[in-house]
Structure formats: structure tokens, C-alpha cells
């Protein structure tokens, strides 16, 4: 059986490998600019050419998500390498970032010459290399005995519980299926609140309580908050026998919605 842990490990390895390919593109491009690209390296360069621009946005989004979840103390550094800290007044060597390059911004040339005032490509290559090293640090955590795999194990359990909910619904036990999915949602939201160190005064918070805490803490935007509110309403419909019976379609909406949240909200 393929577990979430092994799947995450495989996805991470692919992400790191793609990052290495993208960095080679920048390294070979720089060598070509300064006339130091050998014939052998020219052939290698052709295989990775434009890999950086073609893949960066998707790579950055996925890598950023992994880093936020597994090594959150490096997340802000990872983001600043891309876009800086937002306090820049002028574009110079120290304030030039990856986002500038991708937006087509290039270093100015010195007055009276064709020489750039700083090597923008070299800076982008250096900053991206640091990003890839931060991502590689996540790999070490998978191998470390100190790595807390609680959330990954929990994700496996959630998948199993949602599979059980689908089976219950398939056999006509819609109310029971919705109750199981509701428990998964409540547990996951509680973990997300804990991840972000958001305090709650209630001893036994509900889905609605966790949802409000995450919205007030700017973890959820209004559409996401409303979506969870809708799922909470469906869960309540299943938990209270005095209400009408939930439909098969409503239970499918609840289970699929919970499944998506457990895989995208951390």
C-alpha cells in the first residue's frame, strides 16, 4: 500500500530534481554569457535551456507549500529570495530578486558604457540556488529520527476514514457517512489551528469555532470560510436525526470537500 509518507517523499524528490535542472539552466546560461561554456556543456545546456522560466512559478508554489508545512521557520527566507521584503526604494545588487528577473526587469547599464551595474543573472542564480538548498533541507527531515511525522500519519488515517465514509454512503448509510467525514474535518481544522498557534478559549471547539478562528487569524479568506461553513452545515444535518435526511449528493459534496481541505489547508 502506498502511504502519504512515501507519496510525499516521492513528490519531494521530483521537486528537488526539477530544481536542480532549473539551476543548471541558469549556470550554463551564465557561462555562455561570459564565453566559458565548453562544447560538452553546450550539449547539456540544450537539454535544460529555458527550464528556469518555464517551471519556476509552479515550482515556487509547490516548494513553498512544502516548506511552510515541514520547516516553517525557513518559509519567510524562501519567500524573500523571490520577492524581497517589500521595503525596496531602488533596484540594486542587494535588492534585486528572482521576481524582478521573471518580470523582465534587468540591471541598468553604467553611464557611457554597455556594462551592467551588477550581474542580474548571477544574482538570480545565487538566490535560486539558496532556495533549492532550503528545499533540500526538507529531504533531510524525512530521514531524521527527529522529524515529527504526526501530520503525515494523520493524513493516512484521514484518507482511510474518508474511504470508509464513501463505502458507507455507497451502501445507503448517508447519515453515518456524513458523521464520519465531519469528524475528519473537525480534527483537521483543530490541527491547522494548532499549527498556527491560534488560541481558543473553548474546551471543546466545533467546526464553526475552528473556522472562525482561522478566518480571524487571516489563514482563511472569506470564500474558503464560507465553503467550510457549508460543509459544517452538512455535517450538522447528519448529526441531528430531527432534521431531514441528507441526500446522496450532499454526502458526496461533504466527503469530497473534506478530502480537498485535508490536502490543501495546513
N, C-alpha and C positions, 0 to 999 in steps of 0.2 A: 504493500500500500504506500502510495506517495503522500508524505505528510507535508503540511505547510512549511515546516522547518527545512526539509530538503528542497522544496519548490523555491522558497526564498533564497536559499543558498545558491541554487542553480541560476535564478534570475540575477542575483548579485554578481555571480561570476561573469555572466554575459555582459552586464553593465560595465564592469571593470575592464573587460576585454575591449568593449567598444570605446571606452575612454582612452585606452592605450592606442588604438587605431587612430582616433581623432588627434591625439597628441603627436603621433608620428607625422601626420599631415602637416601640422604646424612646424615641426622640427625640420622636415625636408624642405618645406616652403622657405623657411628662413635660410637654410643652406643654399638653396637655389638663388635667392636674392643676393647673397654675398659671394656667389660664384664658387662655392665649396661643395657642390653636390656631385659625387662621383657617378660614373656610368651605372655601377651596380645599384647605388641608392636611387638613381633616376628611375630605374625599373620598379623599385619598391614604392617610390613616390607615386607612380602612375596608378598603383593599386589602391592607394589611400587618399588620392587627391580629392579635395573638397569634402572630405568626411567630416571635418570640423563644422563647417556651416550647415551641412545637410542634416546633421544629427544633434547639434548642440541643444536646441530648445527642448526636445523630447528627453535627451539625456539629463539635462539640468533638472527638469521637473521630476523625473523618476528618482534620480540620485538624491535630490533634496528631500524627497519624501522618506527615503530610506534613512538618511542621516537624521532627520527630525525625530524619527521613531527610535533609532538604536543608539545614536550618540548625539543627543540634543545639545550638549554643551559645545559642539563644533558647528551647529547649524548657522548661527549668525555669521561666523567667519566664512563659511561656504558661500552664503548669500552675498556678503560684501565683496568677495573676489569677483562676483558677477557684476554687481551694480554700485558698489561703494556704499558709503554711509549716508548719502543724501545731503552732505554738507559742502559739496564742492563749489568753489567760486570760479575756478579756472581749470582748464584741461591741460594737465602737465604730466610728467612722468609718474609722480606719486598718486595722481588722481584719475589716471586713465584705466578703464576697466573693460572686461570682456563685452559688456553690453554696448559700449562705445563702438568696438570693432564690428559687432554684428549689425549695428545701426548705420554702418558706413562712415563713421567718424574716424578721420586719420590725423596723425600728428601734423602740425603746421611745419612749414619749412623756414629755415633761418633766413633773415633778410639778405638778399643779394646772392643767395646760393640755392641749390636744389636739394640740399641736405635737410632731412627732418631734424627737428629739435630734440626728438627722442625716438627710439626704435619701438614703434607701436606693436609690431608683430612679435617682437621678443618679449614685450611685457605681457601680451595676451597669452603667449606660450607658457610663460612663467606662472602666471596666475592660474591658468587651466591645469598645469602640472600639479600645483598645490591642491586644487580641487580633486584631482584624481587620487592624490595621496590620502586626502581626508576620506574619500570613499573606500580606498583600500584598507583603511583602519577598521572599517566595519567588518571586513573579512576576518581580521584577527579576532574580533569579538565572537565570531561564530566558533572559533577554535579554542577560545579561552574558557577555562573552567569557571571564571568569574562572571561569564556572560549570563544575565538573567533571562531565561527563555520563557518566563511565565506567560507573556502575552502570545508567544508563538504556540505554546502548548494549548493555551486557552482558545486560540483561533481554531486549532484542530477540533477541540471539544465543541465549539460553536458550530462548525461545519457538520459534525456528527448529529448534533441536536436539531439542526435545520433539516438535515436529511430525514431524520425521524419525523419531524413535523410534516414534511412533504408526503411521507408514507401514510401518516395518519389522515391527512386531507384526501389523499388518493382513495382511501378506504372509507371515506364518508364521515370521518370524525373531525369535522371542521373546527368545532369549538376547542377541542383538545389541541389540535394543531396550532391554532392561533395562540393558545395559552403558552405552549412551549416556545414559540417564536417570540412572544412578549417577554418571557424570562430572559432569553438570549439578549434581546435589545436592552433590557434594564441592566443586565450585568455588564454589557459592553459600554454603555453610557457611563456607568459608575466607574469603570476603569479609565475611560477618557478623562473624566473629571479628576481622578487621582493623578493621571499623567501630567495634567496641567496645574496640579497643586491648588485646585479650587476648593475652598472650604464650604461645607454645607452644615447648617445648624440642625437639620432634621436627622433623627436617629435612623429612620427607615425611608429614605427618599424614593420617590416614584419616577417613572419615565418622564413625566411632566416636570418634576423638580429638577432632574438632571438636565433636561432640555433647556429650561430657563437659565440654569447656571451657565451652561455652555454658550448660550446666546449673550447673556450679560457679560460674560468673560471674553467676548469677541472671538470665540472659537467657531461659532456657527453664524452664518448670515441668516437673514430673515427667511429666504426660500427654504434653506436647509432645516431651519427651526420649524417651519410650517409642515414640512414633509414628515419630520419626526412626530410632530403633534398629531398628524393624520394617522400615523402608524400606532401611536399610543391610543387613539380613539378606537381603532380596530381591535387592539388588544383588550381594551375595556369591554368591548362588545362581546368578546369571547369569555371574559371572566365573570360576567354577570348574567345569570340564567334568566333573570326577569326581562332582559332585553330580547329583541328578536334574534333569531339565529343568523350568524354570519353566512354569507354566500361563499361558494367555492372560489369565485373571482376575488372577493375581498381577502380571503385567506392567502391566495396566491400573491396578491399585492403586498400583504403583510410580510410573508416569508421572503419574497424577492427583495423587498425594501430593507429588511433587517440584514439580509445577506450582503447587500451592497454597502450598507453602513459599517458593518464589521470589517470590511476590506478597504474602506476609504477614509474612515474617520478615526484618528488616533490621538 
